[in-house]
């Protein structure tokens, strides 16, 4: 029984367990199969990357105070972060990888870098 490529339908020649005629067809098939879940992950990672870059750009010294407006002007999205740290005193730091922020009074934020 002759087998055909799962992507293009071309007849397969070679190994008996071969499923695709080329790397192009294999990649194309897997991209179609995983499209939904990969798009979600890609979009989240892109948002995290943009947030992280903005924090790095604003926090050059390792500890900086900025206004909420400055973060929003840079399109910072407060709903995307990688971890939360709550201190014994009840302060909640939100981290995006090594860059963190703490909400202060009067719409100010303390930006910190975890060493």
C-alpha positions in Angstrom: 0.0 0.0 0.0 1.4 3.4 -1.0 1.5 6.1 1.5 1.0 9.8 0.8 2.2 13.0 2.4 -0.2 14.2 5.1 0.1 17.8 3.8 0.3 17.8 0.0 -0.8 14.2 -0.8 2.3 13.4 -2.8 3.4 9.8 -2.9 6.1 9.0 -0.3 9.4 7.3 -1.2 11.8 6.1 1.4 11.3 4.9 5.0 8.1 3.0 5.8 7.3 5.3 8.8 7.7 8.5 6.7 4.7 10.9 6.9 5.8 13.9 4.9 7.6 14.4 1.6 9.7 17.4 2.8 10.6 19.6 5.7 8.4 22.3 4.2 5.3 20.0 4.2 6.1 18.8 7.8 6.4 22.4 9.0 3.3 23.6 7.2 1.2 20.7 8.6 2.4 21.2 12.2 1.9 25.0 11.9 -1.7 24.4 10.9 -2.3 21.8 13.6 -0.9 24.0 16.4 -2.1 27.4 15.1 -4.5 28.2 17.9 -2.4 27.4 20.9 0.8 28.9 19.4 -1.0 32.2 18.6 -2.1 32.6 22.2 1.4 31.9 23.5 3.0 34.1 20.9 0.7 37.0 21.7 1.3 36.7 25.5 5.1 36.5 25.0 5.0 39.6 22.8 3.0 41.5 25.4 5.4 40.4 28.2 8.4 41.4 26.0 7.0 44.9 25.4 6.2 45.4 29.1 9.7 44.2 30.1 11.4 46.4 27.5 9.5 49.5 28.8 10.4 48.7 32.4 14.1 48.3 31.4 14.0 51.6 29.5 12.5 53.5 32.4 14.5 51.8 35.2 18.1 52.4 34.3 19.4 52.7 37.8 17.8 49.6 39.3 15.3 51.6 41.5 13.2 54.3 40.0 9.9 56.1 40.6 7.5 56.8 37.7 3.9 57.9 37.2 1.2 55.6 36.0 0.7 58.0 33.1 4.3 57.4 32.0 3.7 53.6 32.0 0.5 54.0 30.1 2.0 56.3 27.6 4.5 53.5 26.8 1.5 51.1 26.3 2.2 49.2 29.5 -0.4 46.5 30.1 -0.8 45.8 33.8 -2.6 42.5 33.3 0.5 40.8 32.0 3.2 39.8 34.5 5.2 36.6 35.3 5.1 36.5 39.1 3.9 38.3 42.3 5.8 38.8 45.5 4.1 39.9 48.7 6.3 41.2 51.5 5.8 40.6 55.2 4.5 44.2 55.5 1.8 43.5 52.8 3.4 45.3 49.8 2.7 43.4 46.5 5.4 43.5 43.8 4.5 42.4 40.3 7.4 41.1 38.3 8.0 40.6 34.6 11.0 38.4 34.7 13.7 40.4 36.6 11.9 43.8 36.4 9.3 44.6 39.1 6.9 47.3 40.1 5.1 48.3 43.2 2.0 50.6 43.3 2.6 53.6 45.5 0.3 56.5 46.5 -0.8 59.2 44.1 -0.5 57.0 41.0 3.2 56.5 41.3 5.0 53.2 40.8 8.3 52.1 42.2 10.3 50.2 39.5 12.9 47.7 40.8 15.3 45.2 39.2 15.8 41.8 40.9 19.4 40.9 41.2 
